Structure formats: C-alpha cells, structure tokens
Amino acid sequence: MSGDNKTYRPDALTTNRIMLWLAATLSVVMMAPVAWLIGLSIKNNQELMLGTESVFRMPYTIGNYLNILHTSQVFGWLLNSFVVACGQTLGVLVLSSLAGYAFARLQFPFRRTLFIIVLFGLAVPEQAVIIARHQMFNWFGLHNSYLGLILPGLSSAFGVFLMTQFFRAIPKEIDEAALLDNASQFRIFWKVMLPLTLPAQATLGIFTFLHGWNDYWWPLISATKKEMFTLTIGIASSQTNFAQSEGLGFLAAQAVFASLPVLIVYLLFQRHIVTAVSGGAVK
C-alpha cells in the first residue's frame, strides 16, 4: 500500500529535458516571424502578388536585395538612423555617467530630491509630453534636423538610474585611495571609476542604440522631409500601395537589411551585457 501512495518526482534529467523542449518550442515560435520575413525577401514580387503561400516553394532570388543597391532610398534612411542612434548613444553615456557618479559619490544640496525627480521620469510616458516637445522644437526651428531627432533621446532616466546603482556597487575604498594620492574628483571619475563601469556602459549603450534605431514615434512627428526620414519612417512610408509599386518581397528585403546593423551591434557587445546583468562590476 505504501508503494502505491508514493508521489512521483521527476529526476534532474527529466526536468532538464522538459526545460530544453520548452526552450526549443519558444525559440521556434519567436523565430517564425523572422523566418517568414526572410522567406518573403527572397521571393519574386510577381509570385507574391498571386499569393504569399509561394514562399514555401522554389525558386528563390536575391533580386530584391540587389534592387536595394540601385533603386532604393534605404541607404539615406540608414545613414540618418545611424547618425541619430549613435548621437543619442554617445550623449546618454556621457550624461548618464556624469549624473550617476554625482548621485552615487558626491554630496550636494537636494541630492536625494533631485534623484527622486529623475526617477519620476521612468513613470512619465513619452506621449504625455509630445505636444509640449513639438511646440518647443518648432519655436527653435529644430524639426527636420539631426539635432532635433537626437536631443529628445538624451534625457534617459533609466540611464541615470543604472549608472548610479553601478557606481554605488563599487567599493568606496577605491576612490578614497585615489584621494590619498591627491587625485581630483574628475580624475578619479575618468581614470579610476569610469573604467570599472564598462559593462554597465555597454549595456546602456546597446539599449540606447536599439531605442534610437527603432524609434518611430518622434521621427514621425519631427521629420517631415523625405531626406530626413529615419529607417523606420522610410520603410513605413514605402508600404503605401507597395504591392502595385515595389512589391512585398522588396519591402521585406528592406526590413531584413535594416535589421543587420542592430544584430551586429548586439553580437559585438553581448558579453558586456551578460557581465552587467550578473553584477560583475568589480572583481
């Protein structure tokens, strides 16, 4: 009787297999739209106009990608997105690092109050300030310019919070030792503290770059001239009557081409993301 009442408990091998199958299933579900997009990008546009189910059968072609090199404006949009994303990334890293060091290491009046105000920025959605921002940029004539596209992305409450927490995790004995050697505050920040935060900076830089690269809301409002379109706005504008003009396959090829820089950036810096998430700032 006692043997019949035993509760079945899966061993570690069975649990690992279940988790492996679950991870594989989720990966397939997540990759299905990507595979569909790539399949569309290598199909002839005339076949796709008759039915998108032709993506599952031969023949395939790279003609859509070759057309990007000759007839598409995607390179201009690509340059705009690159300038905007890199400008926002550089600005956020500089400002967030300086602010994070000040909040974590320096003593000044209303430090806690100012930090709380910065944290409130995490709760305020961008849509809540879009009208006021649009009017301000219109007064200063910043629309349809790189500066107008870059500036809104520099106010990163998340970046300030991340860098503040990372600086706080560094033992104070490190900068105290530097003070004994008569190092200035800026020299301590630049030579001692900043190199220790490279994992956090890499993580923040990637998140900022991805946000700037994929941003659709603000460029849609600020960039009204076609030569100032970013990649997201340019591709969206080409979707109007695409089946009669450029074709679904050509549009899919543009989307794949636009995703490559983001993939490259992530592959180059993924090691730093893992280090930052695991909390490996200081050995």
N, C-alpha and C positions, 0 to 999 in steps of 0.2 A: 504494500500500500504506500509505504513511504517513497518507493521508487517512482510510483505513478504520479505523485504530487510534486515532483521536482520541477522547479522553474527553469525553463530553457534560457541559457545565457550565451549569446554568440561569442566565440573566441575572437582574439585580436585579428586573425587572418580574415575571418568572415567580415568583421567590421571594416577592415581596410578595403576589401573588395567592394563592399556596398558604397563606401565613400568614393572609391575610384570610378565605379559605374555612374554614380550621381554626378561627379565632376565631369565625366566624359559626356553625359547627356546634356548638362548645362552648357558645355562648350559647343556642342553641335547646335543647340538652339540659338546661342549667341552668334555663331559664325554663319548661320544660314542666310541672313540678310546680306552679309558681306559676300558670300559665295554667289548669291543671286545677282548682286551688283556687278561683280567681276564677269559673270557669265553674260550679262547684258552688254557689257562694254566690248566684248569680243565677238559680237554677232552683227551681221549685216542689217542695216537700218530697214531695208525693204522687207526683209523677213520678219522683223519685229513688228512692223506695221500690220502684217497679216495676223500675227498672234505671238504673244510673248512665250508661249509654250515651246517655240522653236529653240529656246536657249538650251534645251536638253539634247539636241541633236546637232550633228555636223551639218555644214562646215563652220569653222570659226575663222575670224580675221582680226588683224591688228590695224586695219584701216582707220578705225575710229581714233586710235592713238596717233597715227600718222597725220590725221587731219588736224589734231591739236597743234602740231608744229607749223601748219601752213595757214589755217583759216580762223583759228580761234583767238579770242582776246584773253584767254585764260592766263597767259604769261604776264600781261599787265596787271590783272587782278591778283595773280600770285605775288608779284612784286609788292603791291600795295599791302596785302595781308602780311607779308614778311616784314616790311618796314614797321607796320603798326604793332604786330606781335612782338618783335624784337625791341621796339621802343618802349612798350609797356613793360616787358620783362626786365629790361635794364633799369627803368625808373622805379619799379616796385622793389627790386632787390636793393637798390641804393637807399630809398626812403624807408623801407621796412627794416633794414639792418640798422640804420641810424636811430630810428624811433625805438626799435626793440632793445637796442643797447641802452638807450637813455632810460626807458621804463624799468629795465632789469637791473641796471648797475648804478645809475646816478640818482642823487637826491635833489629834488627841486620842488617848489611850492605846487600844490594841487596835482601831484603826480598820480595819485590813485583816482582822483576825479577825472582827469584827462584820459586815463586808461579806460575807465568805465564808459566815457563818451565814445571812445574809439570802438569799444565792444558793441555799443549800440548800433554801429554801422553794419554789424553782421545781421541785425534783425530788420533793417530797413531795405525793402526791395528796390531794385533799380527803377521800376516803373513808377514808384511814388515820387521820384524827383525828376522824372524825364522832362516834364513841361518846363520847370524852372531851369533845368540844364540847357534845354533847347533855346530858351529865351536869352540866357547868358551868353551862349556861344554865338547866337545871332547878333547880339549887340557888339561883340568883339570881332565879328566877321571871321570866325574860325571854322565855319562849315565848309565842306569841300576842300579840306586841307589835312595833311598828315598830323599836324598839331591838334586839330580838332578831333581826330579819331583816336589819338594816343592819350590825351590828358585825362579823360574820364576813367581810364583803366588804372591810373596811378594811385587812386585812393583805395587801397586794399586793407580793409580792417583785418581780414584773415591773415595777411602777410605780417602785419604788425604783431598780432597775437602769437603767430607761430614763432617769429624771431624772438619775441620777448620770453616765451616759455623756454626756448632753446638756450638763450643766454643765461637764464636763471638756473638751468641744469648744470652749467659749468661751475666747478668749484671756485669759490672766491679767493682761495689761496693763490690761484694763478695770477690774477691781476694785482693782488696785494704784493706778490713777489716782484712784479714789474714796477710797482710804485716805489719799492725799496731801491730799485735801480734808477730812480729819478726819471722814469718814463712819463710822458704826458698822457692825458686821457685819450687824445686822438691816436697817439702811437700805440697805446695799449689796445684800443679798438682795432686799429688797422693791422698791426703786426702780431698781436697775441690772440685776441678773441675771434676776429673775423675768420682766420683760417680754420678754427675749430668748428665753425658753423657751416662748413661747405656742404654736408649732407642736407641740412635744412634749406640752404640756399638753392641747391639743385632741385629739391622737391618743390619749393615755392616757385622757382623759375619755370619748371615744367608745367605746373598748374596755371601759372600766369600766361605762359606762351599758348597753351591749349585754349584758354579762355579768350585771349586776344585773337587767335587764329579762327576760332569757331564762332565768335561773336556775330550776331545777326541784328539784334535789336537796335543798338546805337548807330552802326554804319548805315542801316536802312533809313534812319532819320537824318543823319548828318551828311552823308554822301549822296547828293542828288545828280551829280555829273557822272557820266559813264566812265570817264577816265579815272575817277577816284573810287570806283567800286572796289570793295574787297572781294575775296574769292567767294564767300558765302552769298553776298548780294549779287555778284555777277552770274553765278550759276543759277540762282533763283530767278533772275531776270530772263535767262535764256530758256526757262521752262515754258514760257508762253508760246503755245502753238508749236511745241518742239517737234511733234510728230510730222507736221507739214513742212517744217523748215530744216532743222539739223538732224533730228531723229533721236529716238530713245537711246540707242547704243552710243551715240556721240555724247549725249548728256551723261550717261553712266561712266564713260571713259574720262570725262572731265572730273567727275566726283572721285574716281579712283586716283587720278593724277593729283588731285588736291589733297588727298589723304596721305600721300607718300611722305611729305616733309614732317608731318606730325609723327608718323611711325618711326622715322629715322631719329628724331629728337628723343623719343621715348626709349628706343633701343640703346642710344648712347648714354643715357643718364639713369637707366633703371636701377643700376647698382646703388646709386646715391639715394634713390627713393627707399629701397629696402633698408639701407643703413639708417635713414632718418626715422622710418616707421618703427624699427626695432630699438630706437633710442641709443644708438651707438655713437653719441657725440664725442664723448671723452673716454679714452681707454684708461 
